[in-house]
Amino acid sequence: MKPTIYDVAKRAGVGIGTVSRVLNNSSQITPETKTRVLHAIRELKYQPHAMARGLARNKTHMMAIILPSFTGYFYLELLRGIQQEITKYQYDMVLYNVDNPDRTDLFLQRTLRERRVDGVLLVSLPISEKYKERYLRAGFPIVLVDNMHDELDSVSVENEQGAYLATTHLIKQGHSRVGMIDAQLKSIPAQIRLNGYKKALKDNHVPFVESYLVISDTNTDKDGFNRQAGYDAMKQMLGLPDRPTAVFISSDVQAAGALRALQESGLKTPQDMAIVGFDDIELAQYLGLTTIHQPLFEMGRTAVEHLIHMIGNHETERLNRCFSTHLVIRDSCGAKQLLNN
């Protein structure tokens, strides 16, 4: 069997707390004790686990990531940034996949009750007032990602600004019938992106047409940010008697499904319908999709860095970081063709 921290403590004649403090380079250990512990570690060829390294500070060196799904392109890019930063701080992460946003409280309750992690990143999911209060009372570190709350730390993106940019761009291309395919409105980003779409229409004196707004996955417990949802929503939009000539789609993954629906219907992009997505995931460049870029990797890194600071120092200044977005022009909106001409 592999040696444990208890074996090292016994060999060195100290407690496991002392071993953990040596592993964490604590200044509270005398040179003689440190030498004795390190000698025992070498003799036993002990390899400390991250959780063992944190025992002296009552830390697990684990971080919970609670998110709707970790298979989509959006979350994979976000997790890439999270993983890089977690590794830097020698932390491990526990992923909790919430299959229905209504069950978010169950996972928040679990992490708060079990205390198997030092902190929580809550990604693209709302937090109820009940659990907001519980986390604040417990002083348990939590950072919202792709969401925000006035009383909690958060890392988000200018969703309204991005949606406004996308919609305005389509209008500037000469379109007056501009639709939107959105995700379910229980998603905070979906709500805010809808606000940006409507604001752009109003500011550019383009009327809002109710039938031009299609909400994805309304009959399921999913959030609507998926390829099939985009496909079905575009099929619905193509059935309109006077369909839009341009559509802003609330995510690139939905846009991928929408593009397939257009192709199956014998329609071309952007000639028959101009498209702008949101996220700028890696897939977007291969689809030639004009989209709104949000710095997913950097958002993940920033969230972890701040959570680590919260774990180590309860007096950390509140963070409400909101990253800006920008438009990435490719083939699907028609602007490239105009520039080339």
N, C-alpha and C positions, 0 to 999 in steps of 0.2 A: 504494500500500500504506500501511496505517496505520503511523505511527512506533512504534518499539519502545523499550524501556528502553535498548537498546544504542545507538540513535540519539541519545537524550538524553545518554547518557554521553559519546559521541564529541563532540557539539556543546559540552558543558560542559568537556571535557577532564578527565574523572574516570572512575573505575571504576563498574560497575553497582551495586556494594555501596554506594558513596557516594550514588548516586541513590536507592536503596531506603531508605537511612537518612534522607535528606531527606523522602521520602514518608511515613516513619513518625515525623517530627518528633523525630529523635534529637538529644540534647543534645551529642553528640560531634562535630558538624559546626560548623565556624567560620561566622560570619555571612557572610563573603565567599563561601565555597564554596556555602552554601545559596542565596545570591542568584543566583549564576551558574547553578546547577542549575535553579532555578525559572524563570529567564529562558529557558533552553533549552526547558523544558517548555511555556512559553507560546508561544514561537516555533514549535515543532513541533506545537502543539495535541495534545500527548500525553495520552492518558487511561489511567492505570495500571490494570492488572488486579489483582485481589486477590492472585494468586500473586506478582506482581512486587513488591507492597508488602511481602511477607514475606521477600524474599530475604536481607535483611541479617541477619535472625534465623534463617535457614535454616528458615523456615516456609512452608507452601504456602497457608495460609488456606483450607484445605479440611477438611471433617469427614465421616467415613464414618458413615452410618446403616445398620446391618445389621438387617433385620427380616423376619418371615415373609411379610408382604404389605403393600402400601401402597394397597390399594383398599378395605379394610373401613372402616366408620365409626369403629371404635376407633382405628385407626392414622391416619386422616385428622385426627381431633381432636388426637391426640398430635403429629402432624407440624405441625399449625398452631402449636402452642406452640413447637416446635423451630424452625420457620422464622422466627417473630417474633424469637426471641432470637438466632439466627444472623445475621439481617440487622442487628440492633443492633450486633453486633461485626464487621460487614463480612466475614463468612465465607460461603463457599458450601458446599453439601453434596452428597455423592455417595450415592445410594441403592443399596443392594444387596438385592435381593429373594431371600430364601432359600426356595426352593420345597419343601424338605424339611429339617426341623431336623437330620437326620443329616449334612447338608452344611455346617453352620455353620462347622466347622473350616477348610474350603476358603477361605471368605471372610476368616476371621481370619488365615489364613496369607498370603493375598494382600495384605491391608492392611499387615501387619507386614513383608512382604518388599519390597513396592514403595515404601513410604513416600511415597505420593502424597498422604496426608492427615496432619494433625497429631494426630488423635485419633479415637476410635471410640465411638459409642453403640451398644450391643448391646441390641436391644429384644425382649423376650418370648422370648428364646432362651437355652438353657443354654450355659455355657462349660465345656469339658472341662478337667480338671486339667492336661493337657499344655499347652494354650494359655494357661491362667491363669499357669502358671509362665513361659512364654515372654514374655508381656506384662510380667510383673513384672521378669524379668531384664533385658529391653530398656528398662525404664522408659518404656514407650510408653503414653500416656494412654488409658484406657478406662473408661467408665461403663456399668454395667448398668442398664437401664430395664425396669420391670415384671418384675424378677427381682432376686435378691440372692446374694451370696457373702461369706463371712466375711473374705476377704482382698482384696476389690475394692470400689471405690466403687460405690454403687448408689442408685437412686431407685425406690421401689416403693410399693405401697399395702397396707393391712391387709386382705389377701385373706381370711384366716381370720375376722377380725372381721366383714367384710361378709357372708360366707356365713352366719355365725352369726346376724347380725341378720335376714337374709332368712328363714332357716328358722324362727327363733324367732317372727318376726312371723306366719308362716303357722300355726304351732301355736297362737298366742294368738288367732287367728281361729276356733279351734275344730276345726282339722283334726288328725286322728290318723294319717291315711294320707298322709304327705308324701314325695314322691319327689324325685329330682334328675336333671336332664339335664346331664352334665358333658362337657367336651372331653376329648381324649386325655390320658392321664396322663403322657405324656412332657413335657407342658407343666407347668412349675413352678406357675403360677397355678392351673391345673386341679387339681393335687395338693392345694394348700393350701386351695382352696375346698371340696374334698371333706372335708378335715379339719374345717373350720368347720361344714359340714352335719352331719357325724356327731356332733360335740361338742354341737351344739344339740339334736339328738335325745336324746342321753344325758342332758344336763342337765335336759331337760323330760320325762324318763321315757317317751319314745316309742321303740318298738323299731325298729332298723334292719332293713329288709327288702331283701335282696339284689336281688330283681327290680325294686324301685323305683328302683334306680340304673341309668341307661342312659348308656353312654359313646358319644359321637358318633364317626362316621367311623372305626370300628375297622379297616375293611378298605382304607383308603387311606393315602397318605403325607401327608395334610393334618393340621392340628392339631385339627380339630373345631369351631373357632370360626367357623362360617359358617351361613348361613340354611338351606341344604339339609340340613346335618347336624342342625339343630334340628328341621326338618320330619320327617326320617326317624326321629329318636329319639322324637318324640312319637307318630308312627304306631306304633312298636314298643310304647310305653307304653300306648297305647289298646287294644292287643291283649291286655293282661293280663286275666285273669278277674276279678280284684278290684283294679282300677286305683286309683291315688292320687286323692285329691280336691283335692290341691294339689301344685304342683311348683316347686321352686327351679331356675332355669336359669342356667348359669354365665356366660352373656353375653347381652346384649340382641339381638345379631344372631341367635343361636340361637333366642331367644325369639320373634323375628319369624317364623321358619319354623315354630315350634311352634304359634303362634297361627293360622297358616294351616291347619295340619293339623287343629286343633280345629274351625275354621270349616267345612272340607270334610266333617268327620264329623258336622256338625249340632249340635255342642256349643257352649255359650256360656261365656264367661269374664266374671265369676268364678262364675256360677251352677253350672255343671257341673264346672269346674276352675279353681281360683285359681292365678295365676302371679306369680312375682317374678323379675325378671332381675338382671343385674349389669353396670354400666358407666355407665348414664345418658347414653348417646349421644343426639344430637339426635332421632333417629328414635323414641326411647322415648316422648317426650311426644306425638307424633302417633298412636302406637299406644295411648295411655292405659295404658302399661305401668308398673306399680309396679316399682321397681328400686333397686339400690344405687349411689349416686353415688360415683364416684372422679374426682378433679380431673385429668383427662388433660392439659388445656392447661397447667396449672401444673406438672405432672410434666415435660412436655417442656421448659418454660422452665428449670426448676431443673437438669435434667440438662445442658443446654447451658451454662448459667452456670458450673456446677462444672467441666465439661470444659475450658472456656476458662481457668479459673484453674489447672487442672492443666497445661495446655499452657504457660502463662506462668510457672509456678512449681512445680517438682518437689517442693517441701516442703509443698504444700497438705495441710491436715489431712484425714484420711479422712472421706468423707461416706457415711452409710448412712441416707438420709432415707426414712421410711416414712409416707406420708400416711394419715390416717384416712378412714373412709367414713361415709356416713349413708344412711338409708332415705328414699326419695322415694315417697310414697304417691299412686298414681293409681287407675285403675279396675279393673285386672286382678286385684287381690287381694281385693276385696270390702269393704275397710275403709271406703272412702268412703261406700258405701251404708249401712253400719252407723251411721256418724257422722251421715249425713243423716236417718236414721230416728230 
